[in-house]
Amino acid sequence: MASRRVDPVRLEVFHHLFSAFCEEAGVRLQRSAISPNIRERADFSVAVFDRRGGLVAQAAHIPVHLGSAGDAVAAVRRDLELAPGDVAILNDPYAGGTHLPDITMVRPVFVPGGRAPEWFVVNRAHHADVGGAAPGSMAIAADLHAEGFVVPPVHLRRRGALQQDLWRLFARNVRGADERLVDLAAQEASLARLAERLLGAATEHGLATVRAVQDQLCDYAERAGAAMLRALPAGTYRAADALEDDGLGHGPLRLELALRLGGGRAVFDWTRSCDAAHGGVNANRSIVLAACVYALRCLCPGRLPTNQGLFRLVELRTRSGSLVDPRSPSPVAGGNVETSQRLVDVVFAALAKAAPDRAPAASAGTMSNFSFGGRRADGGEFTSYETIPGGAGATRERAGQSAIQTHMTNTRNTPIEELERRAPVRVVALSVRRGSGGAGARRGGDGLCKVVEARAPLRASFLGERHATRPPGAAGGHPGAPGSLHVVRGGVRMALPAKASFDLRPGDRVEIGTPGGGGHGRAGRGR
């Protein structure tokens, strides 16, 4: 906290300015992409990091992307020599990535005459396919290589020149390559705009001023976060929960946390969690860190900047070879989407012992990932991927929202018209799953029902949780209803597990029910 003081008004202006730069870059990415996953569902994130690799600002995008993006910057800085005009790309979960469909771009930004990057601008977008055994690259697999094409930190551009060999190699290893390549170009365009804005700010206000404001914003976030933590009773708070299974017959998989609070700092100790799973529900340390910081951020004032200052408050402890710190090539597709949600459940359960009036009941606890693919009539390949909303957990103040993405995801619904236009399917039903939220003084939000009918042969996968267990309530509230997955063929309704890959014939229907959120407080006890 050694940065010189800055006018508080100017500090507030720059806080919103940096955030607006990221939001604008996100809009360019969304409008330039052509896949429904990015253009419609907004499954992407944008952030700015300073010359030391610390988070300066981010848009209000996806917490699991943003909380883990710092490791991508660190990996690029470690592995590559960077020059003006360079763009790096990666998706390797063991070298700065999260899971393989999340492709991260990192562009160094040099000021005129600068010898080292002044900023690193970053975006991370979930592509609807990156190869592997199943369309959508999200099916349960036994190792990382079966999940898709692995890209360590490499140059996509060198001094402005596109690396054509890499471009062709990537296109040859993914389904629907034309769509993937346009989306990658959209990511590049997004970072170019963000770099322009930062250089413009340095020209207008002076680089020294911009640096000072960045440091001061991080210091402010650290002070505010530390004050929030000091207001909580010091001590060690323990909580545990489990994933139901790994999709390969092993489970439950225990997640155990010892949360130590004191001195304005938080130590998240996950070392007693179970060993790494055989199936792809392992979460690397980047994802675990993202979940921990997200939960703390939820307890901070809403207007507080989210930047490196909050990360300074956290110490993360894991055990190598565990579910939350796997070793390559352990599979990880579900760690980013499913295990991240359960990590948040466990953190909030621990925080509820320190701040019982502030922690919510558990939300759906799953992103309910549904993907499928096949061939079009012209012989071309297509894939589709989406996460399906569930119910939010209730709080002491209000009921949980229904049919909404919660916690580590912040994506939108795929419009029915877009899904039916791009794939040979018909959406038979899409409705709120009434009564699936847990009862309580404040009721949990309801989940969602979605029924999709195949109109051509498809290979489909589903990756979910909370089908055998229920999202817990809080303060005496009841749990939400569990999720469900069925395939209807020839009038016969067949139940499937929450992690499954299956073939669909024309006329088959997939029925998805997502979990409701937990209720808060005992029923009949209003405020």
Secondary structure, 3 states (H helix, E strand, C coil): CCCCCCCHHHHHHHHHHHHHHHHHHHHHHHHHCCCHHHHCCCCEEEEEEECCCCEEEECCCCHHHHCCHHHHHHHHHHHCCCCCCCEEEECCCCCCCCCCCEEEEEEEECCCCCCCCCEEEEEEEECCCCCCCCCCCCCCCCCHHHHCCCCCCEEEEECCEECHHHHHHHHHCCCCHHHHHHHHHHHHHHHHHHHHHHHHHHHHHCHHHHHHHHHHHHHHHHHHHHHHHHCCCCEEEEEEEEECCCCCCCCCEEEEEEEEEECCEEEEECCCCCECCCCCCCCCHHHHHHHHHHHHHHHCCCCCCCCHHHHCCEEEECCCCECCECCCCCCCCCHHHHHHHHHHHHHHHHHHHHCCCCCCCCCCCCCCEEEEEEECCCCCEEEEEEECCECCCCCCCCCCCCCECCCCCCCCCCCHHHHHHHCCEEEEEEEEECCCCCCCCECCCCEEEEEEEECCCEEEEEECCCCCCCCCCECCCCCCCCCEEEEEECCEEEECCCEEEEEECCCCEEEEECCCCCCECCCCCCC
